[in-house]
Structure formats: structure tokens, C-alpha cells
């Protein structure tokens, strides 16, 4: 850790050499990353199995395939994003040209979480490379197998002075946050996000924070209930609920609650079979501490479906609970696990009021066939992003920026938004020397009169 200042300085020296800024360089590095991901696919899949018991299907669709698609999209549009943007000049700037240049920050620190440890480490890196930055990667120590694969892969494909990996625990992260980075990109919990933002503030380092929160799913009585059940449970129990945009709790209209729950029971059996404890397609929890925290929530309210658990394997079956109130511990923090509390409502306006009383969520999902109700939810509630009649799918589109609002995060990425997250918009005026306006100077006769005519 005593060498971290030297490491960061080496990155800065390389950045100031100008080598990272050309289109050809960026394109080559993105292709190198794409090829490495493909080459390391078997090792990544095995590492995700070792750390989180992820199936090959889930590992590819939510981590590997996601990254390959992001790189393909970035390569397709990169030259367009890099070109200076010409904008209009006001009458006060007659004879000039106005341009916006996308300038890389320099050296970015990218801190990844453990829930999607491969994808959430490398997805921001795609943006950093595309924008022309150097980067230091900090994988999660809670997923050591994935961390080792990332370290091995990055050290093999990139010069250490360009992209480096620093592995370690909390002490390492603390020391990294003391370094003079040009930008910090953090994905993780709200409490740790506050620590990152505080550390960055001491050096006025710009930050992108991708956090979380209690993201609601709301099912009104006119929803397609069978489809809603499948899509909510898919979104909730992917990665055993360890997803920052998973539905954290469910509001369902009392008129359709019973039918929806029946459809959910059928869907869970279809997804994970008779015994999810032994399912090969159901992920496990990341640590004993996380398992114990979630197990404690099972005593809140009544378990309707699931609730079985096995400590040795760190697994809790997909669980649906009722008779829950906002005073229960399970509703006091983001669950981040395979437990779905169900609350009833009869008046959508009261649901809106209740959600407004909570911190702004990272995601929100509303199920209804009414366009009017969908518009009402969209305009009445503040949240990072979400779906109407689906879950999670907004994060998959490279055309949509992904990020939080308020306590659920600041800044966004994916697609062009990733390029912009690692760039500073530098404004440039190219002024003519063929003529000059004398009224701009304090010595001009009637200068103020002319200025008022133009600017008034």
C-alpha cells in the first residue's frame, strides 16, 4: 500500500504521454478486452460458480454476454462520441465557432462490488477506455476467485502503467481513496458510498456513485397477473436477490393478491424445481455474515412461500412473506437477498405517498395495462430508472443511461452515458481575428448602449 502513490503517478505519466487519447488506441484496447473476455470465459464461469454458485446460464447472460454487447455498441459509436460537438454561437460571439470537446479525466479508480463482480468491474472500464483514461481496478475481496481472474486477465493484456488491478480488503480500499485520482467510479452500498464521497470531497475528486435502495414493484388490479408474477420473480431471484435493482418489496392490489401469489408459486416451481436448496440454476449468498443477516428477516411477518435455508451452503430458498409493516427490520434497509415482502393496497395514491416517504429508490417497477396509470407513476415518483410491466430490463439497453437519484446514486453509465461518465465536457470558443467589436472594451464610446441593445 505504501507504493500506491507511485502507482498512481505512473498512470498519470502514461496518461500525459498522450498515448491513450487517439481513436485507434482506444479501439484497439476495447478489442483486446473483448477478446480476453472470450478467452477467459471458462475461468470466469468457474470463478462465479466458486464464489456465488452461479450457473453457466446466469454467469453468461448477466456478466459475460452483457460486457460483450456493451463493447460491441461502444466500438460502433466511439468515433461519433469522440468528435467535438459543434453548437450555436450567440450574437455576442459573431464570427466565432463554439465547440464541446469530450476530454478524458485522466486516471480513474473503479471500485467494484461482489454481487456481479466481473460485469460491474469491467463495464465501467469499457467507458474509461473509450473516453481515453487510465484506470486502477479494485475488485471485491468477498469474491476472491473472480478477483483473481480479473487480476490475471488485466495483467496479461494491458501494460501496468495503463490499466492496473489492486486486490485487497477494506484497508486497501481506504488507502486507495487517499490517492490523487482524477475520478472515482464506485458501485456498492449506500453506507460505503458515503465514505467514498467523503474521501473524494477532501480532494475535490469527481465521483460516479452507483448505489441502491429499496426498489418497489407495484401490481395494480388490471395487470396481466401471470406475466407479472414471472417477471417480478425473475427480477427478484436472479442472483438470489443480490441485485441492486431487484424488486425489494411488492405492493399488490388487495383484489388480486391471492391470484398473483398462486401464479408466483407456480412460477417458482417452474424456475427452480421442487427443491431450490439443491438447484443448480439458483445462486447462493456471498458470505456467512450476509446469510445470517437475511436469515434474521425470516422472523418478520409470516412466510407464505419458501423460507428453507442451509447455512453450510449459504443458501436461502426464494421466500415470499406477508403481514409485514414498515416498522419491521426487513423494511428498514435494502434486503439484497431472496426475500420478498408483500404489502397490500386499495388506493394507488396511498402507495405513491408511501413510496415518496422513503429515500428515492434506484429502480421502480409498475404493472398495469393502463397507460394513464403508468404515466401517473412515472410523473409522480422520483427513481433512478425502471420498467412498466417488467423488471431489470432497462439496465440491458445501451441506449438508456443507468444510474440513481438522491441516495440511490449520482451520475449514470452504459452506452454513451459510460463514455460521458469518464469525460469532462470542455467548452472552446474559436474566435475570429478578421474583425473586432470595440464596444466590448470599457474605453468604447457608447459601448454600454450597444451592449444593452444586444443583450437586453
Secondary structure by P-SEA (a helix, b strand, c coil): ccaaaaaaaaaaaaaaacccccaaaaaaaaaaaaaaaaaaaaaaaaaaaacccccaaaaaaacaaaaaaaaaaaaacccccccbbbbbbcccccccccccccccccbbbbbbbccaaaaaacaaaaaaaaacccbbbbccccaaaaaaaaaaaaaaccccccbbbbbbcaaaaaaaaaccccbbbbbccaaaaaaaaaaaaacbbbbbbbcccbbbbbbccccaaaaaaaaaaaaaccccccccccccbbbbccccaaaaaaaaaaaaaacccccccccccbbbbccaaaaaaaaaaccccccccccccccccccccbbbbcccccccccccccccccbbbbbbbccaaaaaaaaaacccccbbbbbcccaaaaaaaaacccccccccccccccccccccccccccccccccccaaaaaaaaccbbbbbbcccccccccccccccaaaaaaaaacc
